[in-house]
Amino acid sequence: MPRAYGYALDDSPVGAHALYRMKSFSTATMVLFLWLLTALAIDRLVLAVYCPVCANLLAFDLKLHLPAAELAFPPVSLLVLLVLPMILLALYLLPWRTLLSRTAWSEAFALWCQPWFWLLAAVALTVLGESLFIVLKGYLPGALVVLMEKFSLSTSLSVAVPGYKETTPFTLTASLPGLLGLALGIYLFLRKGLRAALNRG
């Protein structure tokens, strides 16, 4: 292990803080990955069986196309994918020991808002990256444009209310620049949003 000024780097305050931040980021990443799997299981095994209307009410699907692979996340109810974790995070952040403290409630609400703000920022960065590519691709070399378009993301949100025609109020398609914006947004979501909320103490 590298040493600096006679002691291990990990034993220094800077090294310990960097290691802590790396572990926190890894934890947030694993929480997100496990939640995606859990949400899919709840949607298929619980919601679709006991409340088909709820499962189809707000359906979100995502497909990622790469030059050598194609990844598809099956349609999942947004009630499970987003609304449920919002409720669970709110319960986790509640100041149970200081319920009468206005400051504690304000801090908890600020922490609760951070993941969802950065999640919206991830969508905005994806749209921004793809919009810039669409505007500028006429000025880029053809080979570069073809390469960027070999990477693509397509996602949609459909709404199905009983008695009404199914609609798709939101669709998003992105090539490589949009995917880079999404990657940056997810990084910020994990680092500044989810990690901060999970490390409330």
Sequence and secondary structure as in RCSB ss.txt:
>XXXX:A:sequence
MPRAYGYALDDSPVGAHALYRMKSFSTATMVLFLWLLTALAIDRLVLAVYCPVCANLLAFDLKLHLPAAELAFPP
VSLLVLLVLPMILLALYLLPWRTLLSRTAWSEAFALWCQPWFWLLAAVALTVLGESLFIVLKGYLPGALVVLMEK
FSLSTSLSVAVPGYKETTPFTLTASLPGLLGLALGIYLFLRKGLRAALNRG
>XXXX:A:secstr
  EETTEEGGGSHHHHHHHHHHHHHHHHHHHHHHHHHHHHHHIIIIIHHH HHHHHHEEEEEEEEETTEEEEEEE
EEHIIIIIHHHHHHHHHHS GGGTT HHHHHHHHHHHHHHHHHHHHHHHHHHHHHHHHHHHGGGS HHHHHHHHT
SEEEEEEEE  TTS  EEEEEEEE HHHHHHHHHHHHHIIIIIIHHHHT  
